[in-house]
Amino acid sequence: MHVSDEDIAFLSLRELGALLRSGHLSAVELARMYLTRLDGLGRQLNLVVTVTDDVAFREAALADAELKAGLDRGPLHGIPYGLKDIVAAVGSPTTWGAEPFKQQSFAYEATVTKKLRDAGAILAGKLATIEIAGGMGYDNPAASLTGAAANPWNPNYWTSGSSSGPAGAVAAGLVPFAIGSDTSGSILFPAAFTGTAGLRATYGRVSRFGAMTLCWTLDRLGPMCRTADDCGLVLEAIAGHDPQDPSSLTQEYRYSGDSRRTHGFRIGVIEGACAGAEPEVQANFEDSIKLLEDLGTVEEVALPELPYAEVAQIISAAEAYAAFDDFIAAGRTIKLTARKAHGYRLAGAVLPAHDYIRAQRIRRIIADSFADLAGRYDALVAPSLGMVACRADEDFEYGLPRASGRPLNLAGVLSGTPTISILNGFGQEGLPTGIQFAGAAMRENSILDASTALEERMGLWRRRPNLDRLEPQAGGAGHVQRQQEKGMNS
Amino acid sequence: MTVSHDDGHCEISHPLPYPSQSAAGVEIVRRRLMEILSLLHCGHLTDAQMREAEAALALQVGNCETVHQFPLKNSHEPAFALALSRVDARV
């Protein structure tokens, strides 16, 4: 049976793996297809910084040889992926999405890059990010070296950030999975806007060595995929203690995978989670709850009233300033595209140290309180955001304060606990809505199993954006072909 | 109010409230901090930067007031407190 390139582009990791192992297509053919899409559609949608075609064809040829020889590295073997352009990979710039760092490159690779290569995955490109992962402040989608990332579901709208490229690339079938980063929502929010699955795993689960630091005690790297199951497969490959990242967990992670639970979940619905949400977001959330009721027990639960936003903002202000103190003190924020970034972080210079520590003391209370609550359930759920994507050509309200779902997000941010956002329907302008599953520390499998069970019930993840209105650039396909010929002949 | 224990240990059961500032006091602090910010940048900040910094500072001062009013005991530790583990000596 013929499977078109368009069909292949939107398959799950398991389905792609089956095609590779059955000989239906080779890793080189798969890489060529995704590279063409990255270089064409990807650039049109402002989702791509660098297409790493030389690396991709080399790694794909090796994957084909290994699989043919019987060496199977696991579910990611031969699968192309993208890295948010704050993660170092040798042989390509790592621009941090910002003009002042446009020529930056590193002579070493991030641990996550190495782990993915060891798993046989194929690095296909560096993907768009908001400048400095949004850390200097921004309120306009175009605050990026590559411009405003267009939402594949409706290119007049934005993907959200700061993992704008990873989310958009997976949604548009440009790569089967990508690695994003999250300090206070930068995986979850783009996943919600683009209808992809974005997993912010337990703090320390994935080594941050080789990734740009924004906030030492908040930053996490994580998978962005088509499904929660795919997120589990990627997380297993990239998780693990790394001596080069002292904050990385020593506990191993094994994804539940085929032995995952399919029912009997205890779900806590956050009280008032839909306050202020758009009608479609609320309707889709309520439909999701009805389906979850078939999968276990569902009850409403109140999130303790604690100063989540204030604590998160103080910690971010101190740590982001410290991470970029020389850059900020030298006045270089004026070189960033975002007007807000020119002055937003300056205030960190006069934040008293004792207030930062006070915020960290309250944070421990928040974390203990959330651990107590989350420990009683397999997952706490709320809309990922209370709105669908905003327009790509307009400023947005900084921090999306009217977007419900944020308190649960911030509780997870501060507690270091895992959260996943998955697609749960569509709203205005045909744009996706998301539902977030938040769990207790190191219980990724609980939220992955529950969200996978809901995905299977909803059957939505197979829907694709209509990309026909965007004609692929002819030059893009030719460019990739020429690079491949050069690589094969050298 | 103090609570006495059988072992003679006394603790303050209700921590003293963090003194809160009046709105006028907060505004004076904010203005002085903006002056310091400008001095730190040798007066090179543009009007646009000053506006963004002022807005950020107003938010920051407000956030700090909020955490000041959250009652804490001396024993509450920061979330990043070190927890060292013993490394066995090599034989």
Interface residues (C-beta under 8 A of the other chain):
Chain A: G137 T217 P307 E310 V311 Q313 I314 A317 A329 G331 T333 I334 R339 K340 H342 G343 Y344 R345 L346 A347 G348 A349 V350 L351 P352 D355 I357 R358 A359 Q360 R361 I362 R363 R364 I365 A367 L414
Chain B: L33 I36 L37 L40 H41 H44 L45 T46 A48 Q49 M50 R51 E52 A53 E54 A55 A56 L57 L59 Q60 G62 N63 C64 T66 V67 H68 F70 L72 H76 E77 P78 A79 F80 A81
